[in-house]
Amino acid sequence: SSSSSSSSSSCVARASGARAGVWRPDRQRASSRSHSRDRDAVRDRDETSRTARRRFASRRRAEVVATTTTRRRAVTRRAATRTTTRTRTVMRAVIPRPGASVAEGLEIPSYEHVREAYEKVSGGVVRSRCTHSKTLSALTGMEIYLKHEWEQATGSFKERGARNALMALDAEQRKRGVIAASAGNHALALAYHGRELGIPVTVIMPSIAPLTKITKCQKLDARVILEGDTIADAAAYAKENYVVKGEMLKYINGFDDFEIISGAGSVGIEMLEDVRDADAVVIPVGGGGLIAGIALAVKHLKPGCQVIGVEPERCASMTLALEAGEPVKAPTTATLADGLAVPTVGPRSFQTVKNLIDDIVLVSESDIAVAMLRLLENEKLVQEGAGISGLAALLTDKLPGLKGKKVVVAMCGGNIDTSTLGKVLERGLVSDGRLVRFACVVPDRPGGIAGVCNKIADVGASIKHIVHERAWLDQDSHCVLVDVECEVTDSSMGEELYDAISSAYVLRTANFGPANRPKVPARTPTRRDDDDANDLKNPVTSCDLFDEDCTSIYPEDE
């Protein structure tokens, strides 16, 4: 009975222990299995995460390798393209046309090509005169010969290169036609000879092109398209829409084409045929095509003859290119020689002429204006600003080393608007000291302005324009401002007029051209001497005088 009681008590204890959470073997095994499963799950998750990270890293490395490979391949392709391009350029340069040389991957024409062009175009262009000018020779101290290239049908030398380029086209290209970007002479030359040869011509002209030249091109049956604000804009439009794609027309550069340079060189051959003992030729320079062609001819036929270029100060592209050893963009502003305003000379033209040119000089706007005036008065000829630049350098003594020598000057263009011509001639008169202007203060009394006019008449000058103004004199209530524009025979008369006016009146403004006078003299009023004060024909300037002072000079009864 004791054993049975002890066993029953142990059973009760186990039961109560179970209820109280006391350890039980079966529960321990279940818990162990649960923890084992949790550890396995965590281990599986960790393994999965590590696998994912390894896969991501692997993919990332693969992407980096692929990107690097792609970049290397792209670099290799670009290098191969450059190499191929250089190879092609070299191939083109290695096999130039017969007689041509090579420089910087460009075909450079020689005298043989100039001679060939001369014979080819001689039947289609005018063989212009080369005349001796006695008056210009006396003015410069040289023997001046003028090559009249303005006598061509369209008024400029551009016809020689244009015809040569058109005649060099093959049959298929003749059928398609050609295209060019130009604001003037090159467009006219292509249009004229395109019609003569039956070749369609398209001209892209910028908005700055003169209306008269646009109309002339249309009358010559050329297709004219207005596009862009500059020649560069027009050229880019032409190449993008009509050369690279579209109608696939032949683009003819106005100054850097092989045939253009060769054709322009025919001018040099004619110069030396007419003046065989010439010491120098003076050529205007824009894009460089004309001087390049002429230099090829002159240096072959007469190596001792100097080739001198002339550029406007406002666009010295060839001067900067020669200094830099390569074509560079030059600062450019509006100039009377608009046909020479090419910011960057042609690469082919530069390579052709860089070792042939002897000197290059610059001319100012006033130099050009005075030269146009001198040519009109002495030779009865009209030239545009670009065409007369060479003569401007000689008339302003920019080339003193040519004194006493025979010099041939290219007069290469006569296309100028009449309105522009009038403005330029007036500027020439001002620069020459023959058109003067001043503003002086005179008494606002009867005979006041007459006194100024008498002074001008005594000197011998002629009044071109006169106006008087009262409102703009802030302190001179009893005076009037007289603005006068006069014509004088020369600068010495201008100085005499200045002395006469400044001694009697207060000058507010004065422009007497080259006369060495102050532009705005002091505004201190000037009284006459007692003797002069009694001369009523030439009243004193009394801008700052009070009434009592005026009365003492001009008595009441007079």
CORCORHU-V862307 format. One record per backbone hydrogen bond with DSSP energy under -1.0 kcal/mol. CO is the residue of the C=O (numbers start at 1). NH is the residue of the N-H. If there is no record, write none. Layout:
((CO NH) (CO NH))
This chain:
((1 5) (2 6) (3 7) (4 8) (5 9) (6 10) (7 11) (8 12) (9 13) (10 14) (11 15) (12 16) (13 17) (14 18) (15 19) (16 20) (17 22) (24 28) (25 29) (26 30) (27 31) (28 32) (29 33) (30 34) (31 35) (32 36) (33 37) (34 38) (35 39) (36 40) (37 41) (38 42) (39 43) (40 44) (41 45) (42 46) (43 47) (44 48) (45 49) (46 50) (47 51) (48 52) (49 53) (50 54) (51 55) (52 56) (53 57) (54 58) (55 59) (56 60) (57 61) (58 62) (59 63) (60 64) (61 65) (62 66) (63 67) (64 68) (65 69) (66 70) (67 71) (68 72) (69 73) (70 74) (71 75) (72 76) (73 77) (74 78) (75 79) (76 80) (77 81) (78 82) (79 83) (80 84) (81 85) (82 86) (83 87) (84 88) (85 89) (86 90) (87 91) (88 92) (89 93) (90 94) (91 95) (97 100) (101 108) (103 106) (106 103) (108 101) (110 114) (111 115) (112 116) (113 117) (114 118) (115 119) (116 120) (117 121) (118 122) (121 124) (121 125) (126 128) (129 148) (131 146) (133 137) (134 138) (135 139) (136 140) (137 141) (141 404) (143 407) (144 133) (145 409) (146 131) (147 149) (147 411) (148 151) (149 152) (152 155) (155 414) (157 160) (158 162) (159 163) (160 164) (161 165) (162 166) (163 167) (166 169) (170 174) (171 175) (172 176) (173 177) (177 250) (178 202) (179 252) (180 204) (184 188) (185 189) (186 190) (187 191) (188 192) (189 193) (190 194) (191 195) (192 196) (193 197) (194 199) (200 178) (201 223) (202 180) (203 225) (204 182) (205 227) (206 209) (210 214) (211 215) (212 216) (213 217) (214 218) (215 219) (216 220) (217 222) (218 221) (223 203) (225 205) (228 207) (230 234) (231 235) (232 236) (233 237) (234 238) (235 239) (236 240) (237 241) (238 242) (239 244) (242 249) (250 179) (257 261) (258 262) (259 263) (260 264) (261 265) (263 266) (264 267) (265 269) (266 270) (267 271) (268 272) (269 273) (270 274) (271 275) (275 278) (279 306) (280 408) (281 308) (282 410) (283 310) (287 346) (288 292) (289 293) (290 294) (291 295) (292 296) (293 297) (294 298) (295 299) (297 301) (298 302) (302 305) (306 281) (307 358) (307 359) (308 283) (309 361) (310 285) (311 363) (312 315) (314 333) (315 317) (316 320) (317 321) (318 322) (319 323) (320 324) (321 325) (336 338) (337 340) (338 341) (340 342) (343 330) (346 350) (347 351) (348 352) (349 353) (350 354) (353 356) (353 357) (359 309) (361 311) (363 313) (364 368) (365 369) (366 370) (367 371) (368 372) (369 373) (370 374) (371 375) (372 376) (373 377) (374 378) (375 379) (375 381) (384 388) (388 392) (389 393) (390 394) (391 395) (392 396) (393 398) (394 397) (399 402) (400 403) (402 405) (405 143) (406 279) (406 280) (407 145) (408 282) (409 147) (411 149) (412 157) (413 384) (414 416) (417 421) (418 422) (419 423) (420 424) (421 425) (422 426) (423 427) (424 428) (425 429) (426 430) (427 431) (428 432) (429 434) (430 433) (434 488) (436 486) (437 511) (438 484) (439 508) (439 509) (440 482) (442 480) (443 445) (445 448) (447 451) (449 453) (450 454) (451 455) (452 456) (453 457) (454 458) (455 459) (456 460) (456 461) (462 487) (465 485) (467 483) (469 481) (470 473) (475 477) (476 479) (478 444) (480 442) (481 469) (482 440) (483 467) (484 438) (485 464) (485 465) (486 436) (487 462) (490 494) (491 495) (492 496) (493 497) (494 498) (495 499) (496 500) (497 501) (498 502) (499 503) (501 505) (504 541) (506 441) (509 439) (511 437) (512 515) (515 517) (519 510) (529 533) (532 535) (534 536) (542 545) (546 550) (547 551) (548 552) (549 553) (550 554) (555 558))
